[in-house]
Amino acid sequence: MSRVPFYLRERLDDVKQRVLFETYEAQKLPKWEQVVLTWIVLFSFWTIISANVKVENLLIGGLATLVISLFMYEMLTEDIRRSGHILEKILYISFFVIPQYLFIMAFRLIESNFKVAKHAVFMDINPGIVKIKTELHSNTGITILANSITLTPGTLTLDVSKKLGETYLYVHWISVETLNREKAGEKIKGDIEGWLKKIFW
């Protein structure tokens, strides 16, 4: 049997991977924005942990965190989506996105606890593992989504599969309500994925 079809498939997969990589690279923040955002996060953390707002402490913390930010900016900001001016981004994340995420998670935690309690009382569970698709591609976004799903009672993210620009999560669901992948994804992910897509690519 000829190996030509296999070779062509491998070449096609390589081209797709290269296109996806270039697409993701184009969505990343410029280096200086990454440094600034990293510095703001680290400096805020320094100020909170030190609990000291004296000028000397703030100067030392500002310089130390700036030096760290120059070398480690990619660790925190590599997966953040390029959009808008940096000041808009900082204000948007601080005063809108983070409070919105906390509100969504609080609501989902309360809702999930009631559902699990109902299943425990009436013993009407139907456990199973479902495969759901996510439109997130960055490692940070996928990790936060998987952890958010695991944090809500009744669901547990078991594995992540990434291939040719498509990402799937394997989730253990305490009571499988549907076998349709899209509907199951909507019920399990809720609004969390939409929130994450505002920040991460």
Accessible surface in RSA format (square Angstrom, percent):
REM  Atomic radii and reference values for relative SASA: ProtOr
REM  Chains: A
REM  Algorithm: Lee & Richards
REM  Probe-radius: 1.40
REM  Slices: 20
REM RES _ NUM      All-atoms   Total-Side   Main-Chain    Non-polar    All polar
REM                ABS   REL    ABS   REL    ABS   REL    ABS   REL    ABS   REL
RES MET A   1   207.37 107.4 124.10  82.1  83.28 198.3 106.17  90.3 101.20 134.1
RES SER A   2    66.96  56.6  47.84  63.8  19.12  44.0  50.87 108.3  16.09  22.5
RES ARG A   3   178.38  74.9 172.58  88.0   5.80  13.8  69.56  95.1 108.82  66.0
RES VAL A   4    88.38  58.2  86.34  78.2   2.03   4.9  87.95  76.4   0.43   1.2
RES PRO A   5    67.26  49.0  60.11  54.8   7.15  26.0  63.84  52.7   3.42  21.3
RES PHE A   6    83.36  41.7  81.84  50.7   1.52   4.0  82.59  50.1   0.77   2.2
RES TYR A   7   129.05  60.3 126.35  71.9   2.70   7.0  93.51  70.3  35.54  43.8
RES LEU A   8   105.99  59.0 102.11  73.1   3.88   9.8 102.41  71.9   3.58   9.6
RES ARG A   9   140.82  59.1 136.40  69.5   4.42  10.5  51.19  70.0  89.62  54.3
RES GLU A  10   103.26  59.3 101.74  77.0   1.52   3.6  38.65  74.8  64.61  52.8
RES ARG A  11   108.08  45.4 107.93  55.0   0.15   0.4  24.54  33.5  83.53  50.6
RES LEU A  12    97.61  54.4  94.66  67.7   2.95   7.4  97.28  68.3   0.33   0.9
RES ASP A  13    41.25  28.9  41.25  41.1   0.00   0.0  12.82  30.2  28.43  28.4
RES ASP A  14    68.30  47.8  63.88  63.6   4.42  10.5  11.48  27.0  56.82  56.7
RES VAL A  15    62.55  41.2  62.55  56.6   0.00   0.0  62.55  54.4   0.00   0.0
RES LYS A  16    93.56  45.6  90.52  55.5   3.04   7.2  50.68  45.6  42.88  45.7
RES GLN A  17    92.67  51.8  89.79  65.6   2.88   6.8  31.96  68.0  60.71  46.0
RES ARG A  18   122.82  51.6 117.49  59.9   5.33  12.7  53.22  72.7  69.60  42.2
RES VAL A  19    83.91  55.2  83.38  75.5   0.53   1.3  83.60  72.6   0.31   0.9
RES LEU A  20    42.71  23.8  42.71  30.6   0.00   0.0  42.71  30.0   0.00   0.0
RES PHE A  21   126.20  63.1 123.65  76.6   2.55   6.6 125.82  76.3   0.38   1.1
RES GLU A  22   103.78  59.6  97.37  73.7   6.41  15.3  37.45  72.4  66.34  54.2
RES THR A  23    62.08  44.2  55.31  56.1   6.77  16.1  45.46  61.1  16.62  25.1
RES TYR A  24    35.09  16.4  35.09  20.0   0.00   0.0  34.39  25.8   0.70   0.9
RES GLU A  25    70.39  40.4  59.97  45.4  10.43  24.8  22.65  43.8  47.74  39.0
RES ALA A  26    69.69  64.1  48.85  75.4  20.84  47.4  59.65  84.0  10.04  26.6
RES GLN A  27    50.15  28.0  47.40  34.6   2.74   6.5  22.09  47.0  28.06  21.3
RES LYS A  28    36.24  17.7  35.88  22.0   0.36   0.9  18.72  16.8  17.53  18.7
RES LEU A  29     8.67   4.8   0.01   0.0   8.65  21.8   0.01   0.0   8.65  23.3
RES PRO A  30    39.98  29.1  30.98  28.2   9.00  32.7  39.98  33.0   0.00   0.0
RES LYS A  31   127.28  62.1 118.11  72.5   9.17  21.8  63.23  56.9  64.04  68.2
RES TRP A  32   143.19  57.5 137.34  66.5   5.84  13.7 124.23  66.2  18.95  30.7
RES GLU A  33    16.27   9.3  16.27  12.3   0.00   0.0   0.00   0.0  16.27  13.3
RES GLN A  34    10.61   5.9  10.61   7.8   0.00   0.0   0.00   0.0  10.61   8.0
RES VAL A  35    16.02  10.5  16.02  14.5   0.00   0.0  16.02  13.9   0.00   0.0
RES VAL A  36    51.09  33.6  49.54  44.8   1.55   3.7  51.09  44.4   0.00   0.0
RES LEU A  37    14.16   7.9  14.07  10.1   0.09   0.2  14.07   9.9   0.09   0.2
RES THR A  38     1.20   0.9   1.17   1.2   0.04   0.1   1.20   1.6   0.00   0.0
RES TRP A  39    78.00  31.3  78.00  37.8   0.00   0.0  77.45  41.3   0.55   0.9
RES ILE A  40    52.06  29.6  50.70  37.8   1.36   3.3  51.92  37.4   0.14   0.4
RES VAL A  41    81.65  53.7  76.83  69.6   4.82  11.6  80.19  69.7   1.46   4.0
RES LEU A  42    43.44  24.2  41.60  29.8   1.84   4.6  41.63  29.2   1.81   4.9
RES PHE A  43    46.44  23.2  46.44  28.8   0.00   0.0  46.44  28.2   0.00   0.0
RES SER A  44    51.12  43.2  45.83  61.2   5.29  12.2  30.23  64.4  20.90  29.3
RES PHE A  45   126.80  63.4 124.42  77.1   2.39   6.2 126.24  76.5   0.56   1.6
RES TRP A  46    79.51  31.9  74.12  35.9   5.39  12.6  79.03  42.1   0.48   0.8
RES THR A  47    34.92  24.8  32.79  33.2   2.13   5.1  31.34  42.1   3.58   5.4
RES ILE A  48   131.25  74.7 114.08  85.0  17.17  41.4 120.18  86.5  11.07  30.0
RES ILE A  49   116.16  66.1  93.41  69.6  22.75  54.8  95.64  68.9  20.52  55.7
RES SER A  50    44.78  37.8  16.88  22.5  27.91  64.3  26.81  57.1  17.97  25.2
RES ALA A  51    89.95  82.7  50.89  78.5  39.06  88.9  62.07  87.4  27.88  73.9
RES ASN A  52    53.26  36.7  49.29  47.6   3.97   9.6  14.44  34.8  38.82  37.5
RES VAL A  53   116.71  76.8 101.56  91.9  15.15  36.5 101.56  88.2  15.15  41.1
RES LYS A  54   133.53  65.1 126.56  77.7   6.98  16.6  76.47  68.8  57.06  60.8
RES VAL A  55   102.45  67.4 100.67  91.1   1.78   4.3 101.07  87.8   1.38   3.7
RES GLU A  56   109.68  63.0 107.05  81.0   2.63   6.3  62.02 120.0  47.66  38.9
RES ASN A  57    23.24  16.0  20.12  19.4   3.12   7.5   6.65  16.0  16.59  16.0
RES LEU A  58    55.59  31.0  52.29  37.4   3.30   8.3  52.50  36.9   3.08   8.3
RES LEU A  59   111.66  62.2 109.43  78.3   2.23   5.6 111.29  78.2   0.37   1.0
RES ILE A  60   107.63  61.2 104.80  78.1   2.82   6.8 106.91  77.0   0.72   2.0
RES GLY A  61     0.00   0.0   0.00   N/A   0.00   0.0   0.00   0.0   0.00   0.0
RES GLY A  62    12.02  14.8   0.00   N/A  12.02  14.8  11.05  30.3   0.97   2.2
RES LEU A  63   118.06  65.8 117.04  83.7   1.02   2.6 117.31  82.4   0.75   2.0
RES ALA A  64    37.72  34.7  27.82  42.9   9.90  22.5  36.66  51.6   1.06   2.8
RES THR A  65     6.70   4.8   6.70   6.8   0.00   0.0   6.70   9.0   0.00   0.0
RES LEU A  66    73.02  40.7  73.02  52.2   0.00   0.0  73.02  51.3   0.00   0.0
RES VAL A  67    82.82  54.5  82.82  75.0   0.00   0.0  82.82  72.0   0.00   0.0
RES ILE A  68    78.13  44.5  74.90  55.8   3.23   7.8  78.13  56.3   0.00   0.0
RES SER A  69     0.00   0.0   0.00   0.0   0.00   0.0   0.00   0.0   0.00   0.0
RES LEU A  70    91.72  51.1  79.89  57.2  11.83  29.7  79.89  56.1  11.83  31.8
RES PHE A  71   162.61  81.4 131.62  81.5  30.99  80.6 134.71  81.7  27.90  79.9
RES MET A  72    87.81  45.5  82.82  54.8   4.99  11.9  63.08  53.6  24.73  32.8
RES TYR A  73    32.46  15.2  32.43  18.5   0.03   0.1  10.53   7.9  21.93  27.0
RES GLU A  74    92.96  53.4  91.20  69.0   1.76   4.2  17.24  33.4  75.72  61.8
RES MET A  75   143.96  74.6 108.47  71.8  35.49  84.5 106.63  90.7  37.33  49.5
RES LEU A  76    87.08  48.5  68.18  48.8  18.90  47.5  70.82  49.7  16.26  43.8
RES THR A  77     3.64   2.6   3.64   3.7   0.00   0.0   3.64   4.9   0.00   0.0
RES GLU A  78    69.60  40.0  68.59  51.9   1.01   2.4   7.25  14.0  62.36  50.9
RES ASP A  79    16.01  11.2  14.88  14.8   1.14   2.7   1.32   3.1  14.70  14.7
RES ILE A  80    18.24  10.4  18.24  13.6   0.00   0.0  18.24  13.1   0.00   0.0
RES ARG A  81    71.64  30.1  70.21  35.8   1.44   3.4  23.68  32.4  47.96  29.1
RES ARG A  82   121.82  51.1 106.12  54.1  15.69  37.4  45.48  62.2  76.33  46.3
RES SER A  83    56.78  48.0  45.60  60.9  11.18  25.8  39.31  83.7  17.47  24.5
RES GLY A  84    60.11  74.1   0.00   N/A  60.11  74.1  32.75  89.9  27.35  61.3
RES HIS A  85   109.76  60.0  99.06  68.9  10.70  27.4  77.07  79.4  32.68  38.0
RES ILE A  86    14.84   8.4  14.33  10.7   0.51   1.2  14.33  10.3   0.51   1.4
RES LEU A  87   106.22  59.2 105.99  75.8   0.23   0.6 106.22  74.6   0.00   0.0
RES GLU A  88   110.67  63.5 105.76  80.0   4.91  11.7  45.15  87.3  65.52  53.5
RES LYS A  89    13.69   6.7   8.58   5.3   5.11  12.2  12.97  11.7   0.72   0.8
RES ILE A  90    32.98  18.8  30.73  22.9   2.25   5.4  32.96  23.7   0.02   0.1
RES LEU A  91    90.34  50.3  88.33  63.2   2.00   5.0  88.61  62.2   1.73   4.7
RES TYR A  92    88.35  41.2  81.97  46.6   6.38  16.6  75.78  56.9  12.57  15.5
RES ILE A  93    33.21  18.9  33.21  24.7   0.00   0.0  33.21  23.9   0.00   0.0
RES SER A  94    53.44  45.2  38.15  50.9  15.29  35.2  19.69  41.9  33.75  47.3
RES PHE A  95   153.26  76.7 131.05  81.2  22.21  57.8 132.28  80.2  20.99  60.1
RES PHE A  96    98.32  49.2  95.78  59.3   2.53   6.6  97.06  58.8   1.26   3.6
RES VAL A  97     0.00   0.0   0.00   0.0   0.00   0.0   0.00   0.0   0.00   0.0
RES ILE A  98    84.38  48.0  84.07  62.6   0.31   0.8  84.38  60.8   0.00   0.0
RES PRO A  99    61.90  45.1  54.48  49.7   7.42  27.0  57.33  47.3   4.57  28.4
RES GLN A 100    52.99  29.6  46.39  33.9   6.60  15.7  20.34  43.3  32.64  24.8
RES TYR A 101    38.41  17.9  38.41  21.9   0.00   0.0  29.52  22.2   8.89  11.0
RES LEU A 102   109.25  60.8 104.38  74.7   4.87  12.2 105.01  73.7   4.24  11.4
RES PHE A 103   146.69  73.4 140.50  87.0   6.19  16.1 145.90  88.5   0.79   2.3
RES ILE A 104    19.88  11.3  17.83  13.3   2.05   4.9  19.88  14.3   0.00   0.0
RES MET A 105    12.69   6.6  12.69   8.4   0.00   0.0  12.69  10.8   0.00   0.0
RES ALA A 106    48.24  44.4  43.04  66.4   5.20  11.8  47.56  67.0   0.68   1.8
RES PHE A 107   123.86  62.0 120.27  74.5   3.60   9.4 123.12  74.6   0.74   2.1
RES ARG A 108    30.52  12.8  30.51  15.6   0.01   0.0   6.26   8.5  24.26  14.7
RES LEU A 109    60.34  33.6  60.34  43.2   0.00   0.0  60.34  42.4   0.00   0.0
RES ILE A 110   103.40  58.8 100.85  75.1   2.55   6.1 103.40  74.5   0.00   0.0
RES GLU A 111    65.45  37.6  59.72  45.2   5.73  13.6  21.84  42.3  43.61  35.6
RES SER A 112    15.00  12.7  13.50  18.0   1.49   3.4   2.54   5.4  12.45  17.4
RES ASN A 113    79.13  54.6  73.53  71.1   5.61  13.5  22.57  54.3  56.56  54.7
RES PHE A 114   147.48  73.8 141.57  87.7   5.92  15.4 142.79  86.6   4.69  13.4
RES LYS A 115    95.64  46.7  94.16  57.8   1.48   3.5  58.40  52.6  37.24  39.7
RES VAL A 116    41.20  27.1  40.94  37.1   0.25   0.6  40.94  35.6   0.25   0.7
RES ALA A 117    50.77  46.7  44.16  68.2   6.61  15.0  50.58  71.2   0.19   0.5
RES LYS A 118    94.80  46.2  89.06  54.6   5.74  13.7  71.43  64.3  23.37  24.9
RES HIS A 119    18.59  10.2  18.52  12.9   0.07   0.2  11.78  12.1   6.81   7.9
RES ALA A 120    64.23  59.1  45.32  69.9  18.91  43.0  51.92  73.1  12.31  32.6
RES VAL A 121   112.58  74.1  84.59  76.6  27.99  67.5  91.39  79.4  21.19  57.5
RES PHE A 122   143.69  71.9 119.11  73.8  24.57  63.9 124.00  75.2  19.69  56.4
RES MET A 123   144.97  75.1 121.05  80.1  23.93  57.0 103.15  87.7  41.83  55.4
RES ASP A 124    67.40  47.2  47.88  47.7  19.52  46.2  38.02  89.5  29.38  29.3
RES ILE A 125    78.92  44.9  57.40  42.8  21.52  51.9  57.40  41.3  21.52  58.4
RES ASN A 126    82.22  56.7  80.54  77.8   1.68   4.0  19.95  48.0  62.27  60.2
RES PRO A 127    73.95  53.9  53.14  48.4  20.81  75.6  53.39  44.1  20.56 127.8
RES GLY A 128    22.97  28.3   0.00   N/A  22.97  28.3  22.97  63.0   0.00   0.0
RES ILE A 129   106.78  60.8  74.67  55.6  32.12  77.4  74.67  53.8  32.12  87.2
RES VAL A 130    13.88   9.1  10.09   9.1   3.79   9.1  13.88  12.1   0.00   0.0
RES LYS A 131    69.68  34.0  60.58  37.2   9.09  21.6  20.19  18.2  49.49  52.7
RES ILE A 132     0.00   0.0   0.00   0.0   0.00   0.0   0.00   0.0   0.00   0.0
RES LYS A 133    87.10  42.5  81.27  49.9   5.83  13.9  42.62  38.4  44.48  47.4
RES THR A 134     1.11   0.8   0.00   0.0   1.11   2.6   0.06   0.1   1.04   1.6
RES GLU A 135   102.76  59.0  90.17  68.2  12.59  30.0  31.37  60.7  71.39  58.3
RES LEU A 136     0.78   0.4   0.56   0.4   0.22   0.6   0.78   0.6   0.00   0.0
RES HIS A 137    43.76  23.9  41.24  28.7   2.52   6.4  19.15  19.7  24.61  28.6
RES SER A 138     0.87   0.7   0.00   0.0   0.87   2.0   0.87   1.9   0.00   0.0
RES ASN A 139   100.71  69.4  96.37  93.1   4.33  10.4  27.48  66.1  73.23  70.8
RES THR A 140    50.24  35.7  45.39  46.0   4.85  11.6  30.89  41.5  19.35  29.3
RES GLY A 141     0.00   0.0   0.00   N/A   0.00   0.0   0.00   0.0   0.00   0.0
RES ILE A 142     7.65   4.4   7.65   5.7   0.00   0.0   7.65   5.5   0.00   0.0
RES THR A 143    73.21  52.1  69.24  70.2   3.97   9.5  50.34  67.6  22.87  34.6
RES ILE A 144    49.48  28.2  48.26  36.0   1.23   3.0  49.47  35.6   0.01   0.0
RES LEU A 145     0.00   0.0   0.00   0.0   0.00   0.0   0.00   0.0   0.00   0.0
RES ALA A 146    12.56  11.6  12.31  19.0   0.26   0.6  12.56  17.7   0.00   0.0
RES ASN A 147    80.56  55.6  79.56  76.9   1.00   2.4  18.44  44.4  62.12  60.0
RES SER A 148     0.90   0.8   0.64   0.9   0.25   0.6   0.11   0.2   0.79   1.1
RES ILE A 149     0.55   0.3   0.15   0.1   0.40   1.0   0.55   0.4   0.00   0.0
RES THR A 150    54.62  38.8  42.34  42.9  12.28  29.3  38.08  51.2  16.53  25.0
RES LEU A 151   113.85  63.4  99.03  70.8  14.82  37.3 101.89  71.6  11.96  32.2
RES THR A 152     1.90   1.4   1.81   1.8   0.09   0.2   0.78   1.1   1.11   1.7
RES PRO A 153    44.75  32.6  28.37  25.9  16.39  59.6  39.22  32.4   5.54  34.4
RES GLY A 154    20.67  25.5   0.00   N/A  20.67  25.5  10.12  27.8  10.55  23.6
RES THR A 155    18.61  13.2  11.41  11.6   7.20  17.2  12.15  16.3   6.47   9.8
RES LEU A 156    84.70  47.2  84.70  60.6   0.00   0.0  84.70  59.5   0.00   0.0
RES THR A 157    24.21  17.2   6.67   6.8  17.54  41.8   6.67   9.0  17.54  26.5
RES LEU A 158    86.99  48.4  52.21  37.4  34.78  87.4  55.71  39.1  31.28  84.2
RES ASP A 159    82.48  57.8  77.00  76.6   5.48  13.0  21.18  49.8  61.30  61.1
RES VAL A 160    56.89  37.4  36.05  32.6  20.84  50.2  36.05  31.3  20.84  56.5
RES SER A 161    40.79  34.5  35.66  47.6   5.13  11.8  13.05  27.8  27.74  38.9
RES LYS A 162   105.33  51.4  72.73  44.6  32.59  77.6  55.30  49.8  50.03  53.3
RES LYS A 163   145.66  71.1 136.84  84.0   8.82  21.0  84.04  75.6  61.62  65.6
RES LEU A 164    49.14  27.4  33.42  23.9  15.72  39.5  33.42  23.5  15.72  42.3
RES GLY A 165    22.33  27.5   0.00   N/A  22.33  27.5   9.13  25.1  13.20  29.6
RES GLU A 166    74.40  42.7  72.90  55.2   1.50   3.6  18.15  35.1  56.25  45.9
RES THR A 167     0.99   0.7   0.99   1.0   0.00   0.0   0.00   0.0   0.99   1.5
RES TYR A 168    34.76  16.2  34.76  19.8   0.00   0.0  17.16  12.9  17.60  21.7
RES LEU A 169     0.00   0.0   0.00   0.0   0.00   0.0   0.00   0.0   0.00   0.0
RES TYR A 170    67.01  31.3  67.01  38.1   0.00   0.0  43.70  32.8  23.31  28.7
RES VAL A 171     0.00   0.0   0.00   0.0   0.00   0.0   0.00   0.0   0.00   0.0
RES HIS A 172    65.70  35.9  65.70  45.7   0.00   0.0  39.06  40.3  26.64  31.0
RES TRP A 173    19.92   8.0  19.92   9.6   0.00   0.0   4.18   2.2  15.75  25.5
RES ILE A 174    44.52  25.3  44.52  33.2   0.00   0.0  44.52  32.1   0.00   0.0
RES SER A 175    13.09  11.1  12.98  17.3   0.11   0.3   1.78   3.8  11.31  15.8
RES VAL A 176    21.99  14.5  11.03  10.0  10.96  26.4  11.03   9.6  10.96  29.7
RES GLU A 177    91.66  52.6  53.61  40.6  38.05  90.6  32.42  62.7  59.24  48.4
RES THR A 178    28.47  20.3  19.78  20.1   8.69  20.7  19.24  25.8   9.23  14.0
RES LEU A 179   162.35  90.4 131.75  94.3  30.61  76.9 133.57  93.8  28.79  77.5
RES ASN A 180    75.32  51.9  63.24  61.1  12.08  29.1  19.10  46.0  56.21  54.3
RES ARG A 181   110.22  46.3 101.64  51.8   8.57  20.4  32.39  44.3  77.82  47.2
RES GLU A 182   139.03  79.8 129.64  98.1   9.39  22.4  50.63  97.9  88.40  72.2
RES LYS A 183   122.52  59.8 121.85  74.8   0.67   1.6  65.12  58.6  57.40  61.1
RES ALA A 184     1.54   1.4   1.54   2.4   0.00   0.0   1.54   2.2   0.00   0.0
RES GLY A 185     3.01   3.7   0.00   N/A   3.01   3.7   3.01   8.3   0.00   0.0
RES GLU A 186   123.02  70.6 110.52  83.6  12.50  29.8  45.86  88.7  77.16  63.0
RES LYS A 187   109.56  53.5  86.81  53.3  22.75  54.2  50.26  45.2  59.31  63.2
RES ILE A 188     2.61   1.5   0.23   0.2   2.38   5.7   2.52   1.8   0.09   0.2
RES LYS A 189    22.17  10.8  22.17  13.6   0.00   0.0   6.79   6.1  15.37  16.4
RES GLY A 190    33.69  41.6   0.00   N/A  33.69  41.6  15.05  41.3  18.65  41.8
RES ASP A 191    98.02  68.7  90.88  90.5   7.13  16.9  17.39  40.9  80.62  80.4
RES ILE A 192     0.24   0.1   0.14   0.1   0.11   0.3   0.24   0.2   0.00   0.0
RES GLU A 193    18.25  10.5  18.25  13.8   0.00   0.0   2.53   4.9  15.72  12.8
RES GLY A 194    40.09  49.4   0.00   N/A  40.09  49.4  32.86  90.2   7.23  16.2
RES TRP A 195    16.97   6.8  14.12   6.8   2.86   6.7  14.99   8.0   1.99   3.2
RES LEU A 196     0.00   0.0   0.00   0.0   0.00   0.0   0.00   0.0   0.00   0.0
RES LYS A 197    71.56  34.9  66.61  40.9   4.96  11.8  33.87  30.5  37.70  40.2
RES LYS A 198    84.65  41.3  63.62  39.0  21.03  50.1  55.56  50.0  29.09  31.0
RES ILE A 199    15.42   8.8  12.55   9.3   2.87   6.9  15.41  11.1   0.00   0.0
RES PHE A 200    17.87   8.9  17.87  11.1   0.00   0.0  17.87  10.8   0.00   0.0
RES TRP A 201    23.40   9.4  20.55   9.9   2.85   6.7  23.40  12.5   0.00   0.0
END  Absolute sums over single chains surface
CHAIN  1 A    12987.3      11437.6       1549.7       8866.0       4121.4
END  Absolute sums over all chains
TOTAL         12987.3      11437.6       1549.7       8866.0       4121.4
